[in-house]
Amino acid sequence: MTLTFLKVINRITYILFAFVVYLAFTSPAKANDLFIYYSNNESSQYSDLKSHYESLGFTVTGSTSGTVSSSDLSGKELVIDIAGTSNCGSTCKTNYESFIGSGGKLIIAVENGATNRQGNIESLIENKLAVGSMTYYSNWYNDALQSIRRGDWASSTSSENTLPGTDGVFTASGGTPMASNTTTSSWHNWYKWDYGSNGGSVMVTTGYGQFILDNHGANVDAFHTAIAEELGLYSSASTYTSSISNAQTTQITTSRGVTHSGNGIYIEQVGDNNDLDVVQDGNDNLIAGVGSTTNSLIDADITGNNNTTTLKQKGNNNVMLFDITGNTNTTTANQGSTSGSDDNRLEFDINGNSNTTSITQDHNDGVGTNGHFLGLDLDGDNNNVLTSQLNDGDKKAFISVQGDDNNIDLYQQGTGSHYVEIQVGSDQTVDITQDGSGNHNASISMSGFDAGLDLTQDSSTDQTYSLSQNCNNANGCGTTTVTQN
């Protein structure tokens, strides 16, 4: 059985079971939590919105309480407030400011006659968030004013851009029109403002007809789909690739040229129960195999069982090229330091069973020009690998595992430009954490049965994820859990 999952966003859990059948599956949806405030008069709108957003992969809940509470907003990516004439007083505005400031998206609407609510929404924009201005037109018309989708929220097919009429229009500044009285009008029916540094935003509209999704048919459906997609909460794309290659850009340009000047250590060790500690500090550091020349990749070699090897390279230009063959070996490698290092790259080839390998490429305090690269090829069973790449803006890891019952942990921390590619077979446990700020990519390939993946890709935005899994075991293919914040 072949299972393929592509481009998945925010908390998703798959439990995969198969019976020797071929199946291909793609999931473009991004699972998010939507909360809807509404009154009994808007129950039809709530039902339509719930049905549509659930079809996009959202988890939808709602409340008719009329009170905006921080507990309702907690953990939600999107909130739609169509609570009739219900006000939005000081507590409501404070809770919304906190929600939007933390990266939440808010759609809030006012209907004809709700003058206090109208004033409070204006105050939310102009005073609480201070993101711009808005001024309502004094006359309201009971869904009689034309509303036309604009800009990024518009369809390329012009016939799809007419929305249900709204009760009123308003002028606005400081943000982006989403729908207006005409495609060029300064009288708006929908308008969006961004707020804070976490990607939060607020959208204001007038009238509730455009939340009844069977009104104007696909036009309203398509508009709400466009909103979800423009907010980064849904993707209509059905395929996705997670980049690099060209033989992984020629294995990161042959481990970035390898060159070193001084501070080279060449190792060949054969036997059991040996202890080896190496520390290199300063300038061009290299640990490689006996007979290596400046630009070769002949790896250092340890052959035997129950060996303990500790390798540390601090500043400046750090290269480790290492072969380990045998069982029950413990290898610890650390590159970089808080005082600054120019470049960390490491390639390990491990062959054997029950080995423990710990690799840390430390942050370079903003000094590093090339960041971190590691390549790991593991052949064997019951091995444990813990890898960390910390802070630098360029972090790339390629990990290939052949064998059974291996545990692979990778942590890529701080600030952007993450990429990991992992290939594993049966009975593997893979745990990956990619941290902020943005540029996350992960390509995971799993063959065989019972291969489990736990992937967390942290903010701010950019997160992408690709999983390809082949499974032919009737007892199950494993559990995949993905969290993208």
N, C-alpha and C positions, 0 to 999 in steps of 0.2 A: 504494500500500500504506500502511496505517495501522498503526503500532506504538505501543502504549501500555504503559508500565511504571509501576507505582504502588507506593509504600511499600516501599523496598528498604533493607536495613540491612547494614552491614559488607561489606568487600571484595568487590565484584561487578564482573565484566567481561562486557559484552555486545558481540558483534560481529554487526551487523545486515546481512543480505543479503535482497534482495527481488526478485520478478519480477511486477510489475504485478498483484498479487492483493490482495484486502482481507483483513487479518488484525487481530484485536484480541487483545491478550494482557495479562493482569494477573498480577503476581507479588507475593503477600503475604509470601513467605518472607524471612527475614533470614539471610544466609549467615554462619556462624560456624564456628570450629574446636572440635571436641570430642575430648578424649583420654581413653581408658578404660584403667585398670589392672585386670587380671583375672588369675586363675590358670587352669590347664587345666580345673579343675572348674567354672569359670564361663564356658566357651566358648559355651554356649547363650545365656547372658545377653548376652555380648558381641555375638553375631550378631544377636540381637533388637534390642538397643539401637542397633547400627550401622545396621540396616535402617530403624528408625523415625526416628532423628534425621536420617539422610540424606534421608528423605522430607520433612523439615521444612526442608531446605536446608543442613544442617550438612555440613562435611567431617570425617569420623570416622577416627581412627587409634587404635591401642592397643598395649599392651605386656604381656607376662607376666613381665617381669623381677623384679617384686616390689620394685624400688628406685625411689623417687620422686626424679627428677632435675630440676634446673632447666631443662635443655635440652628435656626432654619437655614441660614446662609453658609454655615460651616461646611467645608468640603465640597461646595458646589462650584462648578465652572461657569454656569449661566443661570441667571434669575430673570424671569419675566413677571412684571408687576402690572396686572390689569385689574386691580382691585376696585373697580367701579368708582364711586365717589369717595372712597376711603382716603383720608388725608395721608400726608407723609411729613409728620412733624419732626421735632428736633431729634428724638431717639431714632426714628426711621432714617433721617439724613445721616446721623452719626454712624449707624450700622452699615448703611450703604457706602459711605466714604471708606470705612475700614475694609469692607468686602472688595470694592473696586481697587483700592490701594494695594491689596494683596494679590491682584491679578484677575479678579472676577469680572465677568461681563454682565451688565444690567441692561434690560429693555424695560422702560417704564412709560406708561401711556396715561393720557388724561382724556376724559370724555366731556361732551357738551354739558354745561351746567355745573361742573365740579370746580367752582372758582377757587376754593381754598386749596384743593389739590394742585390746580394749575399754578398758583402762586408758590407752593412749596416745591414743585418740580423746578420752577425757574430759580428759586433760591438754592436748591441743590446744585445746579449748574454754575450759577454766578457767584455764590457766596461760599458754600460748603466746599465744593471742589475747585472753584475759581478757575475753570477751564475755558471760559468764554462767556458769551451772552446769548440770550434769546428773548424775543418779544412776540407774544401771541397777537394775532389779528383780533380786533375787538368783537367781530361778529362770528357766530358759530352756525353751522348749516346742516346738522344731522346727516352726516355721511354724503353730503352733496358736492364736496370739493374734490376735483380730480387729483389723483396721485400717480406719478410716473417714476419708475425705478431709474436710478442714475448711477453712473460711474462703475465702480467695481461690483455693485449690487445689481447691475442691469444685465439682462440677457442679450446675447448677440442677435437674437430674433426679436425685433421690435414689438411684434404682436404679444409677446409674453411680458411686456414691461408695464402694462396698465394694471394697477392695484385697485381694490375697492375704494370708494370715496371715503374721505375722512371728514370729521366734524369741523376741523379747523386747520389753519396753517400758521406758521410763525417765521420770523426772520431769525437768523442765528449767525454767530461768528465763533472762530476759534477751533472749529472742527471740520467735519466732512458731511455734505448732504448725501443722503441715501435714497430719498424719494422726494419729489417736489411737485408743485402745481403744473409745471411743464419741465422739459429737460434742461431748460436754461433759467428757470425762474428763481428768484431769491426768496420766494415763499415756499417753505418746506413743510412736508408731512412727516418725514423721518430724517433724523440728524444724529450724527455720532461724534462724541468727544472722547479722546484718549486721556487717561489720568495715571500719574505715577510712573515708576520705573519698572513695574512688574508686568506690564502688558494689559492692565485693566482698562475698561472702557464703559461708557454709558451711552445708550441710544434712547432718544425721546421721540414719541409719536403721538398723534391726536386721533381719537376715535378708536373703536374696537372692532369695526367691520373687517379690517385686514387680518384679524386673528381667527376669523371663521374660515377654515381652510377649504371648505367646499364651495365657498363664494368665489367666483372667477376661477374655479377649478385649479389647474396646474399653476396658474400665475402666482397664487398665494403660496402654494407648496414650494414652487421654485424659488420664490423670494426668501422664504425662511431657510431653505437649503443653502442659498447663497450667503445668508447671514452667518449660518453655522460654519460654512467653509471660509468666509473672509475673516472670521474670528479665530480661525485655526483650530476649530473644534470638530471638524469633519472634513474628509477628503472624498471626492467622487472618483479619484483616480483608481483604476483597477489593477495597475501594475506598478512596481517600484524596484529599483536596484539601489544597493547601498554602497556603491562606488569602490574606489581605488583600482586595483589590478593593473593590466599590462605587466603581468608577472609581478604584481604588487609594486608597481613602479620600480621594476628591476630591484626587487628586495630592498626597497628604500635606498636606491642608488648605491647598491652594493655596500650596505651599511655605512652610507655616507662617506665613502672613500677610504675608510679605515685609518688612514695615515696617522703616524705618531712620530714624535721626535723625543727619544729618551723615555725612560720609565716604562720599558717593555719587559714583561715577565712571560716566559715560555715554559709550559708545564707538560710533563708526561709522567704519570704516576700509575703504577700497577701494583695491585695487592689489596689486602683486606685490613679493616680496622685501623685505617690511617686518619690522622688529624692534620688538616692544612688550613693555615690562616694567612691571608694576603691583604695588606693595606697599601694602597697607592694614594698619595695626596699631592696634587699640584702638577700642572702642565699636561703633557700628552700621555695619557695612561692607556696601556694595552695589556690584556691577558689573552694569550693565544697559544697555539701548539708549537712544539719544538720544530724548527725548520721554517717557521713562518717568515715571510718577507713583508715589506711595508704594506703592500696592498693585497696580500693573500688572505683567504679565509680558511686556513688550516687551523682547526680548533684545538684548544688545549684539551688534554685527554686524561680522564681518570677512569681506570678500569679496575673493577673489584667490588667487594661487598662491604657493607657496614662502615663506609668511609664518611667522615664529617669534613665538609669543606666550607670555609667562610671567606668570602671575597668582598673587599670594600674599596671602591674608588671614589675619592672626593673630587675637588676641582682638578682639572679643567675639562679635558677632552677624553671622555671615557668610553672604552671599547672592551667588551668581553665576548669571546668566541669559544664556546666550551662544549666538549663531548663528555657525557657521563654514561658508562656502560656497567651494569651490575644491578644488584638488589639491595634494598634497605639502606640506601645512601641518603645522607642529609646534606643538602647544599643550600647555603644562604648567600645571596648576592645583593649588594647595595651600591648604587651609583648616585652621585650628586651630594650636595650639602646646602645648608641654609646660607652659607657664605657666598654661594654662586659657583656655577659650573657651566661650561660652554655647551656640552653636547653629551647625551647619554644614549648609547645603543648597545644592545645585548642580544646574542643569538645562542640558544642552548639546544643541544640535541641529546635527549635522554632516552636510554634504552634499558629496560629492566622493570622489575616489579617492586612494589612497596617502597618506592622512593618518595622523599619529601623535599620539595624545592620551593624556596621562598625568594622572590625577586622584588626589590624596591628600587624604583628610580625616583629619586627625591627631587623636591622643587628647587629651582635654581634662582629663586629670589629675584626674578625678573631679568637675570643676566643671560640666561640661556637663549641662544639664537636658533637652535634646531629642535629643542625639546627632547622628547623621549621616543625611542623605538625599541620594541622587543619582538623577537621571533622565537617561538618555542615549538619544537617537534618532539612529541612524546610517544614512545612505543612501549607498551607494557600494561600490566594490570595493577589495580589497587594503589595507584600513585596519588599523591596529594600535591597540588600546585597552588601557591598563593602569590599573586602578582599585584603590584601597586605602582601606578604612575601618578605622580603628585604635582599638581599646580601649573606646570608649564603649559603654554598655549598650544603646543603641538604634541599630541599623544597618540601613538599608533601601536597596536598590538596584533600580531598574527599568531594564533595558537592552533596547532593541529595535533589531534590525539587519536592514536590507534590502540585498541585494547579494551578491556572491560573494567568496570567498577573504579573509575578514576574520578577524583573530585577536582574541579577547576574553579578557582576564585580569581576574579579580576576587579580591581578598583582603580578607576581613572578619575582623579579629583581635580576640581578647579580648572582653569577658567577657559573653557571652550575647546574647540578643535579636537574632539574625541573621535577615535575610530577603532573598532575592534572587529576582527574576523576570526571566528572559531569554527573548527570542524571536528566533530566527535562521532564515535560509533555507539554501540550498545552500552547500556548500564552506566551512563555517565551522569554526573551531577555538575551543572555549570551555573555559577552564580556571578553575575556581572552588575557592577554599579558604575554608571557614568554620571559625573557630577556637573554643576553649572560651570560656565554660563553659555549655554547654547552649543551649536555645531555637533550634536550627538549623532553618531552613526553606528549601527551594529548589524553585521551579517552573520547569521548562525546557520550552520548546516549540521543536521543530525541524521545518522544512518542507524538502522536497527531499532531494537526495542528498549523501552524503559529508560530513555534519555531525558532527564529533567532539566528545565531551564528556568532560572529566576533572574529577570532582567529589570533593573531600575535605571531609567534615563532621567536625569534631573533637569531643572530649568536653567537659564531662561530661554524657552522655546527651542526651535530647530529640530527637536527629537525625531529620529526616524529609526525604523526597525524592520529587518527582513529575516524570516525563518523558513528554511526548507527542511522538511523531515520525511524520511522514508522509513516505513515501519511494516513489518510482516509478521508481527507476533500477536496471537489472539488474546494474550493476557494484558495487553495494553502497551501504549507507545510512550508514556510518560506524561508529566504535567508541566505546562508552560505558564508561567505567571509573569506578566509584563506590567510595570508601572511607569508611566510617562507623565511627569507633573506639569 
